[in-house]
Amino acid sequence: ARGYNAAGIHGDLTQARRMQVLKRFKEGKLDILVATDVAARGLDISGVTHVYNYDIPQDPDSYVHRIGRTGRAGKSGMSVTFVTPNEIGYMRTIEDLTKKKMSPLRPPTDAQAFAGQMKQAVLKVDDLLSGDLSKYDEAAEKLLENYSAEDIAAALLKELSNDSEVKVTITPEKPLPYRGKRRSGNSHGRSSRNKNFKGKRGFDRKKRKSGFKIRGRKG
């Protein structure tokens, strides 16, 4: 709807369809690839500049697999994760595992987003002007008889910048209850029978206040 070439891959697609989408992405024919965790784990594609975690992974290992899709072969990359207040516990667990603290980012303002769109549009115009345009001279002269060169250039930039109002409604979805730091031998973040359960700092108190019961056995 916004003019970006995008496609998705997930477990319900046939193998042939997944390979077709991946081939288009590798060849640069897709701007954005949307993938589930299952699909994202096995991707080996160079040149990916950004990985966006729309939902923060509950499993820290899944986060490492996701962000590993960028910054490959010695190149730089960036991982951006959307985190709600209820998901801070997951973020802290990931930071503990990766030994790195996530830097907060502010969404761009409308003016900043527009400036970025214009910058990309100007680069596209530069590419368009590099070829032989002689066969378009007659049509261009007719346009100049009715419109100024500034108006024509502005119309071109508008078309190339994808500057259109597209309303998107996102259904809110609560994250699963935070279960504390994952323990070895148990993929669901619960304590084993012979160990005390210890959540992240501060979360034990919050759970007790909210009625959650934390149980554990001393081994």
Buried (B, 14 or more C-beta within 10 A) or exposed (E): EEEEEEBEBEEEBEEEEBEBBBEBBBEEEBEEBBBEBEBBBEBEEEEBEEBEBEBBBBBBEBBEBBBBBBBBEEEEBEBEBEBBEEBBBBBBBBBEBEEEEBEEEEEEEEEEEEEEBBEEBEEBBEEEEEEEEEEEEEEEEEBEEEEEEEEBEEEBBBEBBBBEEEEEEEEEEEBEEBBBBBBEEEEEBBBBEEBEBBBBEEBBEEBEEEEEEBEBEEE
